[in-house]
């Protein structure tokens, strides 16, 4: 019984370590500009963290605000935010990033973190 417990503990440790490594692999530093709906001037701009796991998108701003977007339906780019409101991924940054349209704001995520 003692050997089984040790083997189980070792397997559990490897599983947790493997999960942590996988989670880190799909998280990147980025630059995020947040625009209030209908505005052409960003209300905030700075470094952020972008993650995507199994279609779920997470955007963490420097000020602590976080956006969690879950896929909705079968059409790529359609999401539901943490409040249950519709959100959409939009092209337009020519491979330099992604745009997410939410109910009250748009988030521009740039892969290049310059000038920060």
N, CA, C and O atoms as CSV, one atom per row, in Angstrom:
chain,resi,resn,atom,element,x,y,z
A,1,UNK,N,N,0.819,-1.205,0.000
A,1,UNK,CA,C,0.000,0.000,0.000
A,1,UNK,C,C,0.859,1.264,0.000
A,1,UNK,O,O,0.513,2.248,-0.654
A,2,UNK,N,N,1.972,1.244,0.726
A,2,UNK,CA,C,2.867,2.389,0.809
A,2,UNK,C,C,3.487,2.700,-0.553
A,2,UNK,O,O,3.655,3.869,-0.901
A,3,UNK,N,N,3.831,1.652,-1.336
A,3,UNK,CA,C,4.402,1.840,-2.663
A,3,UNK,C,C,3.378,2.473,-3.588
A,3,UNK,O,O,3.715,3.365,-4.366
A,4,UNK,N,N,2.126,2.023,-3.513
A,4,UNK,CA,C,1.074,2.595,-4.357
A,4,UNK,C,C,0.876,4.082,-4.055
A,4,UNK,O,O,0.697,4.885,-4.971
A,5,UNK,N,N,0.908,4.442,-2.789
A,5,UNK,CA,C,0.743,5.836,-2.398
A,5,UNK,C,C,1.896,6.685,-2.943
A,5,UNK,O,O,1.673,7.795,-3.424
A,6,UNK,N,N,3.118,6.170,-2.869
A,6,UNK,CA,C,4.270,6.895,-3.388
A,6,UNK,C,C,4.189,7.067,-4.894
A,6,UNK,O,O,4.501,8.135,-5.419
A,7,UNK,N,N,3.771,6.013,-5.592
A,7,UNK,CA,C,3.627,6.081,-7.049
A,7,UNK,C,C,2.541,7.084,-7.410
A,7,UNK,O,O,2.711,7.883,-8.331
A,8,UNK,N,N,1.431,7.045,-6.691
A,8,UNK,CA,C,0.339,7.985,-6.951
A,8,UNK,C,C,0.803,9.423,-6.730
A,8,UNK,O,O,0.503,10.306,-7.533
A,9,UNK,N,N,1.534,9.656,-5.642
A,9,UNK,CA,C,2.020,11.005,-5.342
A,9,UNK,C,C,2.981,11.485,-6.430
A,9,UNK,O,O,2.937,12.651,-6.821
A,10,UNK,N,N,3.842,10.603,-6.918
A,10,UNK,CA,C,4.780,10.973,-7.970
A,10,UNK,C,C,4.040,11.301,-9.259
A,10,UNK,O,O,4.357,12.291,-9.920
A,11,UNK,N,N,3.062,10.485,-9.621
A,11,UNK,CA,C,2.280,10.745,-10.832
A,11,UNK,C,C,1.506,12.049,-10.721
A,11,UNK,O,O,1.423,12.810,-11.685
A,12,UNK,N,N,0.945,12.306,-9.560
A,12,UNK,CA,C,0.205,13.552,-9.342
A,12,UNK,C,C,1.134,14.755,-9.485
A,12,UNK,O,O,0.759,15.756,-10.095
A,13,UNK,N,N,2.336,14.667,-8.932
A,13,UNK,CA,C,3.308,15.761,-9.046
A,13,UNK,C,C,3.682,16.022,-10.499
A,13,UNK,O,O,3.758,17.175,-10.923
A,14,UNK,N,N,3.917,14.958,-11.264
A,14,UNK,CA,C,4.250,15.111,-12.675
A,14,UNK,C,C,3.099,15.725,-13.461
A,14,UNK,O,O,3.313,16.550,-14.349
A,15,UNK,N,N,1.880,15.316,-13.131
A,15,UNK,CA,C,0.704,15.864,-13.814
A,15,UNK,C,C,0.562,17.356,-13.545
A,15,UNK,O,O,0.312,18.131,-14.468
A,16,UNK,N,N,0.718,17.760,-12.299
A,16,UNK,CA,C,0.615,19.178,-11.940
A,16,UNK,C,C,1.723,19.977,-12.623
A,16,UNK,O,O,1.462,21.056,-13.157
A,17,UNK,N,N,2.953,19.465,-12.613
A,17,UNK,CA,C,4.064,20.139,-13.264
A,17,UNK,C,C,3.820,20.262,-14.765
A,17,UNK,O,O,4.055,21.320,-15.349
A,18,UNK,N,N,3.350,19.190,-15.388
A,18,UNK,CA,C,3.060,19.217,-16.825
A,18,UNK,C,C,1.976,20.214,-17.161
A,18,UNK,O,O,2.076,20.923,-18.163
A,19,UNK,N,N,0.943,20.281,-16.345
A,19,UNK,CA,C,-0.142,21.230,-16.565
A,19,UNK,C,C,0.374,22.663,-16.451
A,19,UNK,O,O,-0.001,23.522,-17.249
A,20,UNK,N,N,1.228,22.924,-15.468
A,20,UNK,CA,C,1.782,24.272,-15.297
A,20,UNK,C,C,2.624,24.665,-16.507
A,20,UNK,O,O,2.553,25.811,-16.952
A,21,UNK,N,N,3.409,23.756,-17.040
A,21,UNK,CA,C,4.231,24.060,-18.208
A,21,UNK,C,C,3.378,24.328,-19.436
A,21,UNK,O,O,3.681,25.231,-20.215
A,22,UNK,N,N,2.315,23.554,-19.618
A,22,UNK,CA,C,1.420,23.770,-20.755
A,22,UNK,C,C,0.725,25.113,-20.631
A,22,UNK,O,O,0.614,25.843,-21.616
A,23,UNK,N,N,0.251,25.454,-19.430
A,23,UNK,CA,C,-0.454,26.716,-19.227
A,23,UNK,C,C,0.447,27.903,-19.540
A,23,UNK,O,O,-0.013,28.894,-20.108
A,24,UNK,N,N,1.706,27.816,-19.183
A,24,UNK,CA,C,2.619,28.918,-19.432
A,24,UNK,C,C,2.905,29.082,-20.922
A,24,UNK,O,O,3.160,30.192,-21.389
A,25,UNK,N,N,2.864,27.995,-21.657
A,25,UNK,CA,C,3.236,28.031,-23.072
A,25,UNK,C,C,2.283,28.876,-23.907
A,25,UNK,O,O,2.693,29.390,-24.948
A,26,UNK,N,N,1.039,29.038,-23.497
A,26,UNK,CA,C,0.093,29.797,-24.304
A,26,UNK,C,C,-0.273,31.136,-23.659
A,26,UNK,O,O,-1.378,31.644,-23.847
A,27,UNK,N,N,0.649,31.687,-22.913
A,27,UNK,CA,C,0.502,33.005,-22.306
A,27,UNK,C,C,1.671,33.862,-22.772
A,27,UNK,O,O,2.826,33.448,-22.676
A,28,UNK,N,N,1.373,35.059,-23.278
A,28,UNK,CA,C,2.427,35.940,-23.784
A,28,UNK,C,C,2.241,37.355,-23.251
A,28,UNK,O,O,1.127,37.784,-22.952
A,29,UNK,N,N,3.347,38.062,-23.139
A,29,UNK,CA,C,3.296,39.495,-22.844
A,29,UNK,C,C,2.885,40.207,-24.124
A,29,UNK,O,O,3.310,39.828,-25.215
A,30,UNK,N,N,2.077,41.214,-23.993
A,30,UNK,CA,C,1.599,41.973,-25.146
A,30,UNK,C,C,1.424,43.428,-24.725
A,30,UNK,O,O,1.691,43.793,-23.580
A,31,UNK,N,N,0.975,44.246,-25.661
A,31,UNK,CA,C,0.608,45.638,-25.384
A,31,UNK,C,C,-0.874,45.762,-25.666
A,31,UNK,O,O,-1.349,45.312,-26.709
A,32,UNK,N,N,-1.602,46.359,-24.760
A,32,UNK,CA,C,-3.045,46.504,-24.943
A,32,UNK,C,C,-3.460,47.970,-24.896
A,32,UNK,O,O,-3.048,48.722,-24.012
A,33,UNK,N,N,-4.280,48.357,-25.859
A,33,UNK,CA,C,-4.902,49.670,-25.879
A,33,UNK,C,C,-6.404,49.447,-25.712
A,33,UNK,O,O,-7.000,48.651,-26.437
A,34,UNK,N,N,-7.007,50.142,-24.764
A,34,UNK,CA,C,-8.442,50.000,-24.501
A,34,UNK,C,C,-9.142,51.280,-24.937
A,34,UNK,O,O,-8.804,52.377,-24.491
A,35,UNK,N,N,-10.124,51.114,-25.817
A,35,UNK,CA,C,-10.892,52.247,-26.348
A,35,UNK,C,C,-12.346,52.141,-25.875
A,35,UNK,O,O,-12.992,51.118,-26.102
A,36,UNK,N,N,-12.865,53.181,-25.224
A,36,UNK,CA,C,-14.295,53.188,-24.914
A,36,UNK,C,C,-15.090,53.126,-26.219
A,36,UNK,O,O,-14.638,53.621,-27.252
A,37,UNK,N,N,-16.253,52.527,-26.168
A,37,UNK,CA,C,-17.087,52.386,-27.371
A,37,UNK,C,C,-17.340,53.746,-28.017
A,37,UNK,O,O,-17.752,54.698,-27.354
A,38,UNK,N,N,-17.082,53.818,-29.334
A,38,UNK,CA,C,-17.315,55.033,-30.090
A,38,UNK,C,C,-16.209,56.068,-30.008
A,38,UNK,O,O,-16.317,57.125,-30.629
A,39,UNK,N,N,-15.148,55.797,-29.260
A,39,UNK,CA,C,-14.053,56.758,-29.103
A,39,UNK,C,C,-12.879,56.379,-29.995
A,39,UNK,O,O,-12.681,55.205,-30.305
A,40,UNK,N,N,-12.106,57.372,-30.404
A,40,UNK,CA,C,-10.911,57.087,-31.197
A,40,UNK,C,C,-9.634,57.361,-30.401
A,40,UNK,O,O,-8.533,57.326,-30.950
A,41,UNK,N,N,-9.793,57.635,-29.104
A,41,UNK,CA,C,-8.650,57.836,-28.228
A,41,UNK,C,C,-8.704,56.781,-27.119
A,41,UNK,O,O,-9.730,56.609,-26.462
A,42,UNK,N,N,-7.566,56.068,-26.921
A,42,UNK,CA,C,-7.516,55.012,-25.907
A,42,UNK,C,C,-7.643,55.597,-24.505
A,42,UNK,O,O,-7.057,56.635,-24.199
A,43,UNK,N,N,-8.411,54.922,-23.663
A,43,UNK,CA,C,-8.531,55.335,-22.267
A,43,UNK,C,C,-7.373,54.777,-21.439
A,43,UNK,O,O,-7.052,55.299,-20.371
A,44,UNK,N,N,-6.750,53.708,-21.947
A,44,UNK,CA,C,-5.552,53.174,-21.303
A,44,UNK,C,C,-4.708,52.457,-22.341
A,44,UNK,O,O,-5.214,51.959,-23.347
A,45,UNK,N,N,-3.405,52.417,-22.073
A,45,UNK,CA,C,-2.460,51.760,-22.959
A,45,UNK,C,C,-1.295,51.283,-22.110
A,45,UNK,O,O,-0.784,52.033,-21.279
A,46,UNK,N,N,-0.871,50.046,-22.311
A,46,UNK,CA,C,0.255,49.541,-21.538
A,46,UNK,C,C,0.458,48.066,-21.744
A,46,UNK,O,O,-0.228,47.433,-22.546
A,47,UNK,N,N,1.407,47.526,-21.012
A,47,UNK,CA,C,1.671,46.103,-21.089
A,47,UNK,C,C,0.486,45.322,-20.547
A,47,UNK,O,O,-0.235,45.788,-19.666
A,48,UNK,N,N,0.301,44.134,-21.086
A,48,UNK,CA,C,-0.759,43.253,-20.632
A,48,UNK,C,C,-0.298,41.816,-20.845
A,48,UNK,O,O,0.750,41.566,-21.439
A,49,UNK,N,N,-1.088,40.891,-20.357
A,49,UNK,CA,C,-0.832,39.481,-20.574
A,49,UNK,C,C,-2.003,38.915,-21.354
A,49,UNK,O,O,-3.162,39.123,-20.993
A,50,UNK,N,N,-1.693,38.195,-22.428
A,50,UNK,CA,C,-2.708,37.569,-23.265
A,50,UNK,C,C,-2.543,36.065,-23.145
A,50,UNK,O,O,-1.432,35.545,-23.251
A,51,UNK,N,N,-3.642,35.370,-22.925
A,51,UNK,CA,C,-3.580,33.912,-22.876
A,51,UNK,C,C,-4.748,33.327,-23.649
A,51,UNK,O,O,-5.820,33.922,-23.754
A,52,UNK,N,N,-4.502,32.151,-24.179
A,52,UNK,CA,C,-5.565,31.424,-24.877
A,52,UNK,C,C,-5.380,29.941,-24.616
A,52,UNK,O,O,-4.328,29.369,-24.899
A,53,UNK,N,N,-6.425,29.327,-24.069
A,53,UNK,CA,C,-6.415,27.906,-23.766
A,53,UNK,C,C,-7.734,27.301,-24.209
A,53,UNK,O,O,-8.802,27.691,-23.739
A,54,UNK,N,N,-7.644,26.354,-25.109
A,54,UNK,CA,C,-8.826,25.661,-25.626
A,54,UNK,C,C,-9.898,26.649,-26.070
A,54,UNK,O,O,-11.088,26.433,-25.840
A,55,UNK,N,N,-9.470,27.725,-26.705
A,55,UNK,CA,C,-10.400,28.710,-27.242
A,55,UNK,C,C,-10.795,29.807,-26.279
A,55,UNK,O,O,-11.349,30.823,-26.699
A,56,UNK,N,N,-10.521,29.626,-24.986
A,56,UNK,CA,C,-10.855,30.634,-23.984
A,56,UNK,C,C,-9.742,31.670,-23.967
A,56,UNK,O,O,-8.567,31.320,-23.860
A,57,UNK,N,N,-10.106,32.943,-24.074
A,57,UNK,CA,C,-9.140,34.037,-24.119
A,57,UNK,C,C,-9.148,34.782,-22.786
A,57,UNK,O,O,-10.206,35.084,-22.234
A,58,UNK,N,N,-7.950,35.072,-22.282
A,58,UNK,CA,C,-7.807,35.883,-21.080
A,58,UNK,C,C,-6.914,37.076,-21.393
A,58,UNK,O,O,-5.849,36.919,-21.990
A,59,UNK,N,N,-7.342,38.256,-20.996
A,59,UNK,CA,C,-6.542,39.470,-21.170
A,59,UNK,C,C,-6.446,40.133,-19.800
A,59,UNK,O,O,-7.455,40.524,-19.214
A,60,UNK,N,N,-5.220,40.254,-19.300
A,60,UNK,CA,C,-4.979,40.865,-17.991
A,60,UNK,C,C,-4.226,42.167,-18.200
A,60,UNK,O,O,-3.092,42.162,-18.678
A,61,UNK,N,N,-4.856,43.287,-17.843
A,61,UNK,CA,C,-4.212,44.593,-17.973
A,61,UNK,C,C,-3.302,44.857,-16.782
A,61,UNK,O,O,-3.439,44.224,-15.735
A,62,UNK,N,N,-2.372,45.794,-16.946
A,62,UNK,CA,C,-1.447,46.167,-15.883
A,62,UNK,C,C,-2.160,46.687,-14.641
A,62,UNK,O,O,-1.690,46.483,-13.522
A,63,UNK,N,N,-3.289,47.356,-14.836
A,63,UNK,CA,C,-4.005,47.934,-13.697
A,63,UNK,C,C,-4.822,46.907,-12.919
A,63,UNK,O,O,-5.507,47.251,-11.957
A,64,UNK,N,N,-4.746,45.628,-13.344
A,64,UNK,CA,C,-5.448,44.563,-12.634
A,64,UNK,C,C,-6.758,44.142,-13.275
A,64,UNK,O,O,-7.290,43.082,-12.946
A,65,UNK,N,N,-7.288,44.947,-14.181
A,65,UNK,CA,C,-8.539,44.577,-14.834
A,65,UNK,C,C,-8.307,43.363,-15.715
A,65,UNK,O,O,-7.294,43.277,-16.410
A,66,UNK,N,N,-9.239,42.429,-15.686
A,66,UNK,CA,C,-9.119,41.187,-16.438
A,66,UNK,C,C,-10.376,40.956,-17.262
A,66,UNK,O,O,-11.492,41.237,-16.826
A,67,UNK,N,N,-10.164,40.440,-18.457
A,67,UNK,CA,C,-11.244,40.068,-19.360
A,67,UNK,C,C,-11.130,38.570,-19.628
A,67,UNK,O,O,-10.064,38.079,-19.999
A,68,UNK,N,N,-12.219,37.858,-19.441
A,68,UNK,CA,C,-12.269,36.423,-19.737
A,68,UNK,C,C,-13.343,36.196,-20.788
A,68,UNK,O,O,-14.519,36.483,-20.564
A,69,UNK,N,N,-12.927,35.680,-21.930
A,69,UNK,CA,C,-13.840,35.477,-23.055
A,69,UNK,C,C,-13.928,33.991,-23.380
A,69,UNK,O,O,-12.919,33.345,-23.663
A,70,UNK,N,N,-15.135,33.461,-23.337
A,70,UNK,CA,C,-15.382,32.048,-23.673
A,70,UNK,C,C,-16.006,31.969,-25.058
A,70,UNK,O,O,-16.856,32.787,-25.410
A,71,UNK,N,N,-15.579,30.974,-25.850
A,71,UNK,CA,C,-16.166,30.812,-27.188
A,71,UNK,C,C,-17.675,30.612,-27.104
A,71,UNK,O,O,-18.188,29.995,-26.170
A,72,UNK,N,N,-18.372,31.146,-28.102
A,72,UNK,CA,C,-19.822,30.986,-28.171
A,72,UNK,C,C,-20.170,30.449,-29.553
A,72,UNK,O,O,-19.786,31.034,-30.565
A,73,UNK,N,N,-20.893,29.342,-29.595
A,73,UNK,CA,C,-21.312,28.770,-30.870
A,73,UNK,C,C,-20.157,28.161,-31.634
A,73,UNK,O,O,-19.052,28.011,-31.111
A,74,UNK,N,N,-20.429,27.814,-32.879
A,74,UNK,CA,C,-19.435,27.127,-33.709
A,74,UNK,C,C,-18.614,28.093,-34.572
A,74,UNK,O,O,-17.608,27.690,-35.157
A,75,UNK,N,N,-19.023,29.342,-34.655
A,75,UNK,CA,C,-18.324,30.298,-35.511
A,75,UNK,C,C,-17.122,30.899,-34.774
A,75,UNK,O,O,-17.292,31.496,-33.711
A,76,UNK,N,N,-15.912,30.747,-35.322
A,76,UNK,CA,C,-14.732,31.310,-34.665
A,76,UNK,C,C,-14.835,32.825,-34.504
A,76,UNK,O,O,-15.374,33.524,-35.362
A,77,UNK,N,N,-14.305,33.312,-33.387
A,77,UNK,CA,C,-14.286,34.756,-33.154
A,77,UNK,C,C,-15.482,35.276,-32.387
A,77,UNK,O,O,-15.532,36.465,-32.069
A,78,UNK,N,N,-16.452,34.419,-32.077
A,78,UNK,CA,C,-17.604,34.824,-31.274
A,78,UNK,C,C,-17.395,34.356,-29.834
A,78,UNK,O,O,-17.093,33.189,-29.587
A,79,UNK,N,N,-17.561,35.284,-28.888
A,79,UNK,CA,C,-17.303,34.989,-27.482
A,79,UNK,C,C,-18.427,35.524,-26.605
A,79,UNK,O,O,-19.302,36.269,-27.046
A,80,UNK,N,N,-18.363,35.110,-25.352
A,80,UNK,CA,C,-19.182,35.670,-24.279
A,80,UNK,C,C,-18.194,36.118,-23.211
A,80,UNK,O,O,-17.296,35.361,-22.844
A,81,UNK,N,N,-18.350,37.348,-22.707
A,81,UNK,CA,C,-17.412,37.821,-21.682
A,81,UNK,C,C,-17.823,37.344,-20.298
A,81,UNK,O,O,-18.794,36.602,-20.153
A,82,UNK,N,N,-17.089,37.766,-19.291
A,82,UNK,CA,C,-17.331,37.312,-17.921
A,82,UNK,C,C,-18.688,37.736,-17.387
A,82,UNK,O,O,-19.163,37.170,-16.403
A,83,UNK,N,N,-19.325,38.727,-18.018
A,83,UNK,CA,C,-20.646,39.183,-17.600
A,83,UNK,C,C,-21.767,38.547,-18.412
A,83,UNK,O,O,-22.943,38.825,-18.175
A,84,UNK,N,N,-21.406,37.689,-19.374
A,84,UNK,CA,C,-22.406,37.042,-20.220
A,84,UNK,C,C,-22.766,37.842,-21.460
A,84,UNK,O,O,-23.668,37.460,-22.205
A,85,UNK,N,N,-22.065,38.958,-21.691
A,85,UNK,CA,C,-22.331,39.796,-22.862
A,85,UNK,C,C,-21.534,39.305,-24.071
A,85,UNK,O,O,-20.469,38.707,-23.918
A,86,UNK,N,N,-22.052,39.559,-25.259
A,86,UNK,CA,C,-21.394,39.153,-26.494
A,86,UNK,C,C,-20.094,39.923,-26.687
A,86,UNK,O,O,-19.998,41.104,-26.355
A,87,UNK,N,N,-19.098,39.232,-27.229
A,87,UNK,CA,C,-17.808,39.838,-27.572
A,87,UNK,C,C,-17.350,39.196,-28.870
A,87,UNK,O,O,-17.709,38.058,-29.172
A,88,UNK,N,N,-16.552,39.935,-29.636
A,88,UNK,CA,C,-16.134,39.457,-30.961
A,88,UNK,C,C,-14.656,39.745,-31.192
A,88,UNK,O,O,-14.146,40.792,-30.793
A,89,UNK,N,N,-13.979,38.804,-31.840
A,89,UNK,CA,C,-12.607,39.054,-32.294
A,89,UNK,C,C,-12.695,39.571,-33.714
A,89,UNK,O,O,-13.444,39.040,-34.533
A,90,UNK,N,N,-11.931,40.606,-34.002
A,90,UNK,CA,C,-11.981,41.243,-35.316
A,90,UNK,C,C,-10.571,41.349,-35.890
A,90,UNK,O,O,-9.612,41.596,-35.159
A,91,UNK,N,N,-10.454,41.164,-37.185
A,91,UNK,CA,C,-9.180,41.358,-37.880
A,91,UNK,C,C,-8.952,42.851,-38.061
A,91,UNK,O,O,-9.845,43.659,-37.805
A,92,UNK,N,N,-7.762,43.209,-38.501
A,92,UNK,CA,C,-7.512,44.611,-38.792
A,92,UNK,C,C,-6.148,45.094,-38.370
A,92,UNK,O,O,-5.806,46.253,-38.602
A,93,UNK,N,N,-5.353,44.224,-37.750
A,93,UNK,CA,C,-4.028,44.650,-37.318
A,93,UNK,C,C,-2.926,43.983,-38.142
A,93,UNK,O,O,-1.768,43.964,-37.726
A,94,UNK,N,N,-3.274,43.445,-39.291
A,94,UNK,CA,C,-2.307,42.863,-40.232
A,94,UNK,C,C,-1.317,41.903,-39.587
A,94,UNK,O,O,-0.113,42.005,-39.827
A,95,UNK,N,N,-1.800,40.980,-38.780
A,95,UNK,CA,C,-0.933,39.990,-38.151
A,95,UNK,C,C,-0.130,40.520,-36.969
A,95,UNK,O,O,0.646,39.780,-36.365
A,96,UNK,N,N,-0.309,41.795,-36.636
A,96,UNK,CA,C,0.442,42.395,-35.531
A,96,UNK,C,C,-0.278,42.256,-34.199
A,96,UNK,O,O,0.257,42.634,-33.156
A,97,UNK,N,N,-1.495,41.714,-34.232
A,97,UNK,CA,C,-2.274,41.569,-33.011
A,97,UNK,C,C,-3.710,41.223,-33.326
A,97,UNK,O,O,-4.030,40.801,-34.437
A,98,UNK,N,N,-4.578,41.401,-32.341
A,98,UNK,CA,C,-6.002,41.102,-32.494
A,98,UNK,C,C,-6.830,42.198,-31.831
A,98,UNK,O,O,-6.382,42.864,-30.897
A,99,UNK,N,N,-8.037,42.364,-32.334
A,99,UNK,CA,C,-8.972,43.333,-31.769
A,99,UNK,C,C,-10.144,42.561,-31.176
A,99,UNK,O,O,-10.687,41.655,-31.809
A,100,UNK,N,N,-10.526,42.924,-29.967
A,100,UNK,CA,C,-11.691,42.317,-29.322
A,100,UNK,C,C,-12.714,43.409,-29.060
A,100,UNK,O,O,-12.429,44.392,-28.376
A,101,UNK,N,N,-13.903,43.229,-29.607
A,101,UNK,CA,C,-15.001,44.189,-29.435
A,101,UNK,C,C,-15.917,43.679,-28.333
A,101,UNK,O,O,-16.491,42.595,-28.439
A,102,UNK,N,N,-16.046,44.467,-27.282
A,102,UNK,CA,C,-16.931,44.142,-26.181
A,102,UNK,C,C,-18.094,45.124,-26.174
A,102,UNK,O,O,-18.146,46.024,-27.013
A,103,UNK,N,N,-18.999,44.970,-25.269
A,103,UNK,CA,C,-20.189,45.810,-25.212
A,103,UNK,C,C,-19.857,47.293,-25.086
A,103,UNK,O,O,-20.409,48.117,-25.816
A,104,UNK,N,N,-18.951,47.640,-24.156
A,104,UNK,CA,C,-18.675,49.045,-23.863
A,104,UNK,C,C,-17.300,49.532,-24.290
A,104,UNK,O,O,-16.990,50.715,-24.147
A,105,UNK,N,N,-16.464,48.624,-24.818
A,105,UNK,CA,C,-15.107,49.010,-25.187
A,105,UNK,C,C,-14.506,48.026,-26.176
A,105,UNK,O,O,-15.035,46.938,-26.407
A,106,UNK,N,N,-13.395,48.437,-26.749
A,106,UNK,CA,C,-12.624,47.584,-27.656
A,106,UNK,C,C,-11.219,47.472,-27.093
A,106,UNK,O,O,-10.660,48.441,-26.579
A,107,UNK,N,N,-10.658,46.275,-27.197
A,107,UNK,CA,C,-9.300,46.042,-26.722
A,107,UNK,C,C,-8.445,45.657,-27.922
A,107,UNK,O,O,-8.721,44.674,-28.610
A,108,UNK,N,N,-7.417,46.436,-28.159
A,108,UNK,CA,C,-6.453,46.146,-29.222
A,108,UNK,C,C,-5.253,45.476,-28.550
A,108,UNK,O,O,-4.602,46.082,-27.698
A,109,UNK,N,N,-4.963,44.248,-28.923
A,109,UNK,CA,C,-3.855,43.486,-28.361
A,109,UNK,C,C,-2.761,43.408,-29.417
A,109,UNK,O,O,-2.965,42.838,-30.488
A,110,UNK,N,N,-1.603,43.981,-29.114
A,110,UNK,CA,C,-0.461,43.980,-30.037
A,110,UNK,C,C,0.609,43.028,-29.519
A,110,UNK,O,O,0.942,43.050,-28.334
A,111,UNK,N,N,1.153,42.188,-30.410
A,111,UNK,CA,C,2.184,41.225,-29.999
A,111,UNK,C,C,3.503,41.937,-29.700
A,111,UNK,O,O,4.270,41.463,-28.862
A,112,UNK,N,N,3.779,43.037,-30.347
A,112,UNK,CA,C,5.003,43.806,-30.106
A,112,UNK,C,C,4.749,44.713,-28.897
A,112,UNK,O,O,3.814,45.514,-28.909
A,113,UNK,N,N,5.563,44.591,-27.874
A,113,UNK,CA,C,5.344,45.365,-26.646
A,113,UNK,C,C,5.964,46.759,-26.683
A,113,UNK,O,O,5.845,47.504,-25.710
A,114,UNK,N,N,6.626,47.131,-27.789
A,114,UNK,CA,C,7.215,48.475,-27.900
A,114,UNK,C,C,6.090,49.511,-27.837
A,114,UNK,O,O,5.023,49.247,-28.392
A,115,UNK,N,N,6.250,50.605,-27.233
A,115,UNK,CA,C,7.446,51.209,-26.681
A,115,UNK,C,C,7.679,50.879,-25.215
A,115,UNK,O,O,8.511,51.520,-24.573
A,116,UNK,N,N,6.971,49.899,-24.667
A,116,UNK,CA,C,7.068,49.616,-23.211
A,116,UNK,C,C,8.195,48.679,-22.882
A,116,UNK,O,O,8.402,48.349,-21.715
